[in-house]
């Protein structure tokens, strides 16, 4: 698979490819939830970076609850490889600085996949029909994320 280029406002080209997804947690609990569609949803995203492989790991966590009872707990990891040229362009003062808009793009890949996973994995269950709402990650991520190579050594 070829690396994909996206153009950023600063006219910097980011070469990347999605390496894969890992559904690390999918824990449904249906007791007392039959027919309920009004869930409280909590979600979060975290990131890690592998300097040796130039891979960004986006970790999405989503919890659906009803009356303070967890109905569904999900964790999905998305792996996005960046080219050596892109990694070099992101380096500043010995640290890797990933722009906020690219973090948003990585989170969006996982979020879209997670919506499909939820649809398939909740079919014919009491949780069928619940939908993970869309999220505009560009409105959430406003600052770049900095990874320090020395912090891992």
TORTITOR-864023 format. One record per residue: residue number from 1; residue in one letter; z, y, x of N, C-alpha, C in turn. Coordinates in steps of 0.1 Angstrom, whole numbers, plus 5000, padded with zeros to 4 digits. Each point is the difference from the previous one (the first is absolute). Last residue first. Example, Ala and Ser with C-alpha at 12.3 -4.5 7.8 and 13.67 -1.06 7.14 Angstrom:
<atoms>
+-----+--------+------+------+------+-------+-------+-------+------+------+------+
! num ! residu ! n.pz ! n.py ! n.px ! ca.pz ! ca.py ! ca.px ! c.pz ! c.py ! c.px !
+-----+--------+------+------+------+-------+-------+-------+------+------+------+
!   2 !      S ! 5071 ! 4978 ! 5128 !  5000 !  5011 !  5009 ! 5008 ! 5011 ! 4992 !
!   1 !      A ! 4999 ! 4943 ! 5003 !  5000 !  5012 !  4991 ! 5000 ! 5012 ! 5009 !
+-----+--------+------+------+------+-------+-------+-------+------+------+------+
</atoms>
This chain:
<atoms>
+-----+--------+------+------+------+-------+-------+-------+------+------+------+
! num ! residu ! n.pz ! n.py ! n.px ! ca.pz ! ca.py ! ca.px ! c.pz ! c.py ! c.px !
+-----+--------+------+------+------+-------+-------+-------+------+------+------+
! 153 !      X ! 5270 ! 5059 ! 5137 !  5002 !  4992 !  5012 ! 5014 ! 4998 ! 5003 !
! 152 !      X ! 4982 ! 5026 ! 4963 !  4999 !  4985 !  4998 ! 5003 ! 4992 ! 5012 !
! 151 !      X ! 4999 ! 5048 ! 4999 !  5011 !  4996 !  4991 ! 5000 ! 4985 ! 4998 !
! 150 !      X ! 4966 ! 5023 ! 5025 !  5012 !  4997 !  5008 ! 5011 ! 4995 ! 4991 !
! 149 !      X ! 4959 ! 5015 ! 4981 !  4998 !  4988 !  5007 ! 5013 ! 4996 ! 5007 !
! 148 !      X ! 4996 ! 5030 ! 4956 !  5003 !  5002 !  5014 ! 4999 ! 4986 ! 5007 !
! 147 !      X ! 4981 ! 5027 ! 4953 !  5005 !  4987 !  5005 ! 5001 ! 5002 ! 5016 !
! 146 !      X ! 4995 ! 5032 ! 4952 !  5000 !  4999 !  5014 ! 5006 ! 4987 ! 5004 !
! 145 !      X ! 4974 ! 5025 ! 4955 !  5011 !  4991 !  5004 ! 4998 ! 4998 ! 5015 !
! 144 !      X ! 4986 ! 5044 ! 4967 !  4996 !  4988 !  5007 ! 5012 ! 4992 ! 5004 !
! 143 !      X ! 5000 ! 5030 ! 4955 !  5002 !  5001 !  5014 ! 4995 ! 4988 ! 5007 !
! 142 !      X ! 4998 ! 5005 ! 4953 !  4997 !  5013 !  5004 ! 5001 ! 5002 ! 5015 !
! 141 !      X ! 4998 ! 4962 ! 4957 !  5000 !  5001 !  5014 ! 4995 ! 5013 ! 5005 !
! 140 !      X ! 5000 ! 4994 ! 4954 !  5013 !  4995 !  5004 ! 5002 ! 5002 ! 5015 !
! 139 !      X ! 4959 ! 5008 ! 4975 !  5010 !  5010 !  4996 ! 5014 ! 4997 ! 5005 !
! 138 !      X ! 4964 ! 4970 ! 5008 !  4997 !  5013 !  5007 ! 5009 ! 5011 ! 4996 !
! 137 !      X ! 5000 ! 4957 ! 4979 !  5008 !  5001 !  5012 ! 4997 ! 5012 ! 5008 !
! 136 !      X ! 4997 ! 4985 ! 4948 !  4991 !  5009 !  5009 ! 5009 ! 5002 ! 5013 !
! 135 !      X ! 5000 ! 4959 ! 4962 !  5008 !  5010 !  5007 ! 4990 ! 5007 ! 5009 !
! 134 !      X ! 5001 ! 4966 ! 4952 !  4993 !  5006 !  5012 ! 5010 ! 5010 ! 5007 !
! 133 !      X ! 5022 ! 4961 ! 4970 !  4992 !  5012 !  4998 ! 4994 ! 5004 ! 5014 !
! 132 !      X ! 5011 ! 4951 ! 4982 !  5005 !  5009 !  5010 ! 4992 ! 5012 ! 4999 !
! 131 !      X ! 5010 ! 4966 ! 4959 !  4990 !  5006 !  5009 ! 5007 ! 5008 ! 5010 !
! 130 !      X ! 5007 ! 4957 ! 4962 !  5006 !  5011 !  5007 ! 4990 ! 5005 ! 5011 !
! 129 !      X ! 4990 ! 4961 ! 4973 !  4997 !  5013 !  4995 ! 5007 ! 5012 ! 5006 !
! 128 !      X ! 5022 ! 4952 ! 5002 !  4986 !  5002 !  4998 ! 4997 ! 5014 ! 4994 !
! 127 !      X ! 5043 ! 4976 ! 5009 !  4996 !  5012 !  5006 ! 4986 ! 5004 ! 5000 !
! 126 !      X ! 5019 ! 4958 ! 4983 !  5005 !  5011 !  4993 ! 4997 ! 5014 ! 5006 !
! 125 !      X ! 4965 ! 4963 ! 5010 !  5014 !  5000 !  5002 ! 5006 ! 5012 ! 4991 !
! 124 !      X ! 4952 ! 4988 ! 5008 !  5007 !  4990 !  4993 ! 5015 ! 4999 ! 5003 !
! 123 !      X ! 4977 ! 5029 ! 5035 !  4993 !  4995 !  4988 ! 5008 ! 4988 ! 4994 !
! 122 !      X ! 5010 ! 5026 ! 5041 !  5009 !  5001 !  4988 ! 4992 ! 4995 ! 4987 !
! 121 !      X ! 4981 ! 5001 ! 5045 !  5012 !  4992 !  5001 ! 5009 ! 5001 ! 4988 !
! 120 !      X ! 4958 ! 5025 ! 5004 !  4997 !  4986 !  5000 ! 5013 ! 4991 ! 5000 !
! 119 !      X ! 5003 ! 5048 ! 5000 !  4992 !  4996 !  4988 ! 4999 ! 4985 ! 5000 !
! 118 !      X ! 5019 ! 5020 ! 5038 !  5009 !  5000 !  4989 ! 4993 ! 4995 ! 4987 !
! 117 !      X ! 4974 ! 5006 ! 5039 !  5009 !  4989 !  5001 ! 5009 ! 4999 ! 4989 !
! 116 !      X ! 4972 ! 5037 ! 5001 !  4993 !  4988 !  4997 ! 5008 ! 4988 ! 5001 !
! 115 !      X ! 5019 ! 5041 ! 5014 !  4997 !  5000 !  4985 ! 4993 ! 4988 ! 4996 !
! 114 !      X ! 5007 ! 5006 ! 5046 !  5012 !  4996 !  4992 ! 4998 ! 5000 ! 4985 !
! 113 !      X ! 4967 ! 5016 ! 5029 !  5000 !  4986 !  5001 ! 5012 ! 4995 ! 4992 !
! 112 !      X ! 4996 ! 5046 ! 5004 !  4989 !  4995 !  4992 ! 5000 ! 4984 ! 5000 !
! 111 !      X ! 5031 ! 5022 ! 5028 !  5003 !  5002 !  4986 ! 4990 ! 4995 ! 4991 !
! 110 !      X ! 4993 ! 4998 ! 5047 !  5010 !  4991 !  4995 ! 5003 ! 5001 ! 4986 !
! 109 !      X ! 4971 ! 5032 ! 5020 !  4994 !  4986 !  5000 ! 5009 ! 4990 ! 4995 !
! 108 !      X ! 5016 ! 5044 ! 5004 !  4991 !  4998 !  4989 ! 4993 ! 4987 ! 5000 !
! 107 !      X ! 5027 ! 5013 ! 5037 !  5008 !  4997 !  4989 ! 4992 ! 4997 ! 4987 !
! 106 !      X ! 4977 ! 5016 ! 5038 !  5005 !  4986 !  5003 ! 5009 ! 4996 ! 4988 !
! 105 !      X ! 4985 ! 5044 ! 4999 !  4988 !  4991 !  4998 ! 5005 ! 4985 ! 5002 !
! 104 !      X ! 5031 ! 5035 ! 5009 !  4997 !  4999 !  4986 ! 4989 ! 4990 ! 4997 !
! 103 !      X ! 5009 ! 5010 ! 5045 !  5011 !  4992 !  4994 ! 4998 ! 4998 ! 4985 !
! 102 !      X ! 4971 ! 5029 ! 5021 !  4996 !  4986 !  5003 ! 5011 ! 4991 ! 4996 !
! 101 !      X ! 5007 ! 5046 ! 4995 !  4989 !  4996 !  4991 ! 4996 ! 4986 ! 5003 !
! 100 !      X ! 5033 ! 5020 ! 5028 !  5005 !  4997 !  4986 ! 4989 ! 4995 ! 4991 !
!  99 !      X ! 4997 ! 4992 ! 5054 !  4999 !  5011 !  4990 ! 5004 ! 4996 ! 4986 !
!  98 !      X ! 5018 ! 4980 ! 5048 !  4990 !  4996 !  4989 ! 5000 ! 5011 ! 4989 !
!  97 !      X ! 5014 ! 4994 ! 5054 !  5003 !  5009 !  4989 ! 4989 ! 4997 ! 4989 !
!  96 !      X ! 5025 ! 4978 ! 5048 !  4988 !  4999 !  4990 ! 5004 ! 5008 ! 4988 !
!  95 !      X ! 5017 ! 5008 ! 5053 !  5003 !  4994 !  4987 ! 4987 ! 5000 ! 4991 !
!  94 !      X ! 5003 ! 5019 ! 5045 !  5005 !  4986 !  5001 ! 5004 ! 4994 ! 4987 !
!  93 !      X ! 4981 ! 5045 ! 5002 !  5013 !  4999 !  5008 ! 5006 ! 4986 ! 5000 !
!  92 !      X ! 4963 ! 4999 ! 4968 !  5004 !  5013 !  5005 ! 5014 ! 4998 ! 5007 !
!  91 !      X ! 4955 ! 4970 ! 4975 !  5011 !  5001 !  5010 ! 5003 ! 5015 ! 5003 !
!  90 !      X ! 4964 ! 4983 ! 4971 !  5013 !  5002 !  4993 ! 5011 ! 5002 ! 5010 !
!  89 !      X ! 4956 ! 4990 ! 5015 !  5000 !  5013 !  4993 ! 5013 ! 5004 ! 4994 !
!  88 !      X ! 4994 ! 4956 ! 5018 !  5001 !  5010 !  5010 ! 5000 ! 5014 ! 4995 !
!  87 !      X ! 4994 ! 4965 ! 4970 !  5013 !  5000 !  5005 ! 5002 ! 5010 ! 5011 !
!  86 !      X ! 4957 ! 4994 ! 4983 !  5008 !  5007 !  4991 ! 5015 ! 5001 ! 5004 !
!  85 !      X ! 4969 ! 4976 ! 5026 !  4997 !  5014 !  5001 ! 5009 ! 5008 ! 4990 !
!  84 !      X ! 5002 ! 4953 ! 5000 !  5007 !  5005 !  5012 ! 4997 ! 5015 ! 5001 !
!  83 !      X ! 4999 ! 4981 ! 4951 !  4993 !  4998 !  5012 ! 5008 ! 5005 ! 5012 !
!  82 !      X ! 5024 ! 4981 ! 4956 !  4993 !  5012 !  5004 ! 4993 ! 4997 ! 5013 !
!  81 !      X ! 5021 ! 4969 ! 4956 !  4997 !  5002 !  5014 ! 4992 ! 5013 ! 5002 !
!  80 !      X ! 5035 ! 4981 ! 4961 !  4988 !  5008 !  5002 ! 4999 ! 5002 ! 5015 !
!  79 !      X ! 5028 ! 4970 ! 4959 !  4998 !  5002 !  5014 ! 4987 ! 5007 ! 5003 !
!  78 !      X ! 5041 ! 4993 ! 4960 !  4986 !  5002 !  5002 ! 4998 ! 5003 ! 5015 !
!  77 !      X ! 5039 ! 4977 ! 4964 !  4997 !  5006 !  5013 ! 4985 ! 5000 ! 5002 !
!  76 !      X ! 5038 ! 4996 ! 4957 !  4987 !  4997 !  5005 ! 4998 ! 5008 ! 5013 !
!  75 !      X ! 5040 ! 4984 ! 4961 !  4997 !  5006 !  5013 ! 4987 ! 4996 ! 5005 !
!  74 !      X ! 5033 ! 5001 ! 4951 !  4988 !  4997 !  5008 ! 5000 ! 5007 ! 5013 !
!  73 !      X ! 5029 ! 4985 ! 4951 !  5002 !  5006 !  5013 ! 4988 ! 4995 ! 5009 !
!  72 !      X ! 5018 ! 5003 ! 4945 !  4990 !  4995 !  5009 ! 5002 ! 5008 ! 5013 !
!  71 !      X ! 5031 ! 5003 ! 4965 !  4991 !  4991 !  4993 ! 4989 ! 4994 ! 5010 !
!  70 !      X ! 5054 ! 5022 ! 5001 !  4987 !  4999 !  5006 ! 4991 ! 4990 ! 4993 !
!  69 !      X ! 5038 ! 5032 ! 4978 !  4998 !  4986 !  5004 ! 4987 ! 4999 ! 5007 !
!  68 !      X ! 5019 ! 5039 ! 4978 !  5006 !  4998 !  5013 ! 4999 ! 4986 ! 5004 !
!  67 !      X ! 4976 ! 5014 ! 4961 !  5015 !  5001 !  4998 ! 5007 ! 4996 ! 5012 !
!  66 !      X ! 4956 ! 4990 ! 5012 !  5002 !  5003 !  4986 ! 5015 ! 4999 ! 4997 !
!  65 !      X ! 4961 ! 5004 ! 5045 !  5012 !  4996 !  4994 ! 5001 ! 5005 ! 4985 !
!  64 !      X ! 4967 ! 4991 ! 5048 !  5000 !  5003 !  4985 ! 5013 ! 4996 ! 4995 !
!  63 !      X ! 4980 ! 5013 ! 5052 !  5010 !  4993 !  4991 ! 4998 ! 5005 ! 4986 !
!  62 !      X ! 4974 ! 4999 ! 5052 !  5000 !  5004 !  4986 ! 5010 ! 4992 ! 4993 !
!  61 !      X ! 4980 ! 5014 ! 5053 !  5010 !  4993 !  4992 ! 5000 ! 5006 ! 4986 !
!  60 !      X ! 4966 ! 4997 ! 5048 !  5003 !  5006 !  4986 ! 5011 ! 4991 ! 4993 !
!  59 !      X ! 4980 ! 5010 ! 5053 !  5008 !  4991 !  4992 ! 5004 ! 5007 ! 4987 !
!  58 !      X ! 4962 ! 5002 ! 5043 !  5006 !  5007 !  4989 ! 5007 ! 4990 ! 4991 !
!  57 !      X ! 4981 ! 5002 ! 5053 !  5005 !  4992 !  4990 ! 5006 ! 5009 ! 4989 !
!  56 !      X ! 4962 ! 5004 ! 5043 !  5010 !  5006 !  4991 ! 5004 ! 4991 ! 4989 !
!  55 !      X ! 4978 ! 4992 ! 5052 !  5000 !  4996 !  4986 ! 5012 ! 5008 ! 4993 !
!  54 !      X ! 4982 ! 4992 ! 5049 !  4996 !  5012 !  4992 ! 4999 ! 4997 ! 4985 !
!  53 !      X ! 5017 ! 4970 ! 5037 !  4988 !  4997 !  4992 ! 4994 ! 5012 ! 4992 !
!  52 !      X ! 5038 ! 5004 ! 5030 !  4992 !  4991 !  5007 ! 4987 ! 4997 ! 4992 !
!  51 !      X ! 5035 ! 5028 ! 4981 !  4992 !  5006 !  5011 ! 4991 ! 4991 ! 5007 !
!  50 !      X ! 5021 ! 5001 ! 4949 !  4999 !  4991 !  5012 ! 4991 ! 5006 ! 5010 !
!  49 !      X ! 5031 ! 5021 ! 4957 !  4988 !  5000 !  5008 ! 5001 ! 4991 ! 5012 !
!  48 !      X ! 5020 ! 5014 ! 4946 !  5003 !  4995 !  5013 ! 4987 ! 5000 ! 5008 !
!  47 !      X ! 5023 ! 5021 ! 4950 !  4990 !  4997 !  5009 ! 5005 ! 4995 ! 5013 !
!  46 !      X ! 5012 ! 5007 ! 4942 !  5004 !  5001 !  5014 ! 4989 ! 4996 ! 5009 !
!  45 !      X ! 5012 ! 5014 ! 4944 !  4991 !  4996 !  5011 ! 5006 ! 5002 ! 5013 !
!  44 !      X ! 5014 ! 4994 ! 4943 !  5002 !  5006 !  5013 ! 4990 ! 4994 ! 5010 !
!  43 !      X ! 5019 ! 5002 ! 4943 !  4991 !  4996 !  5011 ! 5003 ! 5008 ! 5012 !
!  42 !      X ! 5017 ! 4987 ! 4946 !  5004 !  5006 !  5012 ! 4990 ! 4995 ! 5011 !
!  41 !      X ! 5005 ! 5002 ! 4942 !  4993 !  4996 !  5012 ! 5004 ! 5008 ! 5012 !
!  40 !      X ! 5015 ! 4984 ! 4947 !  5002 !  5010 !  5010 ! 4993 ! 4994 ! 5013 !
!  39 !      X ! 4984 ! 4986 ! 4949 !  5008 !  4997 !  5012 ! 5002 ! 5012 ! 5008 !
!  38 !      X ! 4981 ! 4981 ! 4952 !  5006 !  5013 !  5005 ! 5009 ! 4997 ! 5012 !
!  37 !      X ! 4978 ! 4967 ! 4972 !  4990 !  5006 !  5008 ! 5005 ! 5013 ! 5006 !
!  36 !      X ! 5017 ! 4949 ! 4975 !  5003 !  5014 !  5005 ! 4989 ! 5005 ! 5008 !
!  35 !      X ! 5003 ! 4955 ! 4980 !  4994 !  5011 !  4992 ! 5003 ! 5014 ! 5005 !
!  34 !      X ! 5031 ! 4963 ! 5019 !  4989 !  4997 !  4992 ! 4995 ! 5012 ! 4992 !
!  33 !      X ! 5039 ! 4993 ! 5031 !  4989 !  5011 !  5002 ! 4989 ! 4998 ! 4991 !
!  32 !      X ! 5041 ! 4972 ! 5010 !  5003 !  5011 !  4992 ! 4989 ! 5011 ! 5000 !
!  31 !      X ! 4996 ! 4967 ! 5039 !  5011 !  4999 !  4990 ! 5003 ! 5013 ! 4993 !
!  30 !      X ! 4967 ! 4990 ! 5037 !  4996 !  5003 !  4986 ! 5012 ! 5000 ! 4990 !
!  29 !      X ! 4985 ! 5007 ! 5055 !  5011 !  4996 !  4992 ! 4998 ! 5003 ! 4986 !
!  28 !      X ! 4970 ! 4996 ! 5051 !  5002 !  5004 !  4986 ! 5013 ! 4994 ! 4993 !
!  27 !      X ! 4978 ! 5011 ! 5051 !  5012 !  4993 !  4993 ! 5001 ! 5005 ! 4986 !
!  26 !      X ! 4971 ! 5001 ! 5048 !  4996 !  5002 !  4986 ! 5010 ! 4992 ! 4992 !
!  25 !      X ! 4988 ! 5016 ! 5055 !  5010 !  4998 !  4990 ! 4994 ! 5002 ! 4986 !
!  24 !      X ! 4974 ! 5002 ! 5040 !  5012 !  4994 !  5006 ! 5011 ! 4997 ! 4990 !
!  23 !      X ! 4945 ! 5006 ! 5005 !  5010 !  5001 !  4989 ! 5013 ! 4994 ! 5005 !
!  22 !      X ! 4958 ! 5021 ! 5028 !  5010 !  4989 !  5000 ! 5010 ! 5003 ! 4989 !
!  21 !      X ! 4946 ! 5014 ! 5019 !  5011 !  5003 !  4992 ! 5010 ! 4988 ! 5001 !
!  20 !      X ! 4957 ! 5022 ! 5034 !  5005 !  4991 !  4990 ! 5013 ! 5005 ! 4993 !
!  19 !      X ! 4969 ! 5023 ! 5031 !  5001 !  4987 !  5006 ! 5005 ! 4989 ! 4990 !
!  18 !      X ! 4971 ! 5049 ! 4999 !  5011 !  4993 !  4993 ! 5000 ! 4986 ! 5006 !
!  17 !      X ! 4981 ! 5043 ! 5028 !  4996 !  4989 !  4990 ! 5013 ! 4994 ! 4995 !
!  16 !      X ! 4979 ! 5048 ! 5028 !  5010 !  4991 !  4996 ! 4994 ! 4988 ! 4992 !
!  15 !      X ! 4993 ! 5052 ! 5027 !  4994 !  4987 !  4999 ! 5011 ! 4990 ! 4997 !
!  14 !      X ! 4993 ! 5055 ! 4995 !  5009 !  4990 !  5002 ! 4993 ! 4986 ! 4997 !
!  13 !      X ! 4987 ! 5055 ! 5015 !  4996 !  4987 !  4994 ! 5010 ! 4990 ! 5003 !
!  12 !      X ! 5001 ! 5055 ! 4994 !  5003 !  4989 !  5009 ! 4996 ! 4987 ! 4993 !
!  11 !      X ! 5000 ! 5047 ! 4983 !  4987 !  4995 !  5005 ! 5003 ! 4989 ! 5011 !
!  10 !      X ! 5032 ! 5023 ! 4970 !  4998 !  5005 !  5014 ! 4988 ! 4995 ! 5007 !
!   9 !      X ! 5011 ! 4985 ! 4956 !  4998 !  5014 !  5000 ! 4998 ! 5006 ! 5013 !
!   8 !      X ! 4988 ! 4949 ! 4997 !  5012 !  5008 !  4996 ! 4996 ! 5015 ! 5000 !
!   7 !      X ! 4973 ! 4950 ! 4995 !  5000 !  5014 !  5005 ! 5012 ! 5007 ! 4995 !
!   6 !      X ! 4989 ! 4946 ! 5010 !  5003 !  5010 !  4990 ! 5001 ! 5013 ! 5007 !
!   5 !      X ! 4979 ! 4947 ! 5010 !  5003 !  5014 !  5004 ! 5004 ! 5008 ! 4988 !
!   4 !      X ! 5002 ! 4945 ! 5014 !  4996 !  5010 !  4991 ! 5004 ! 5013 ! 5005 !
!   3 !      X ! 4988 ! 4951 ! 5025 !  5010 !  5010 !  4997 ! 4994 ! 5011 ! 4991 !
!   2 !      X ! 4981 ! 4950 ! 4999 !  5000 !  5012 !  5008 ! 5011 ! 5009 ! 4996 !
!   1 !      X ! 4998 ! 4945 ! 4998 !  5000 !  5012 !  4992 ! 5000 ! 5012 ! 5009 !
+-----+--------+------+------+------+-------+-------+-------+------+------+------+
</atoms>
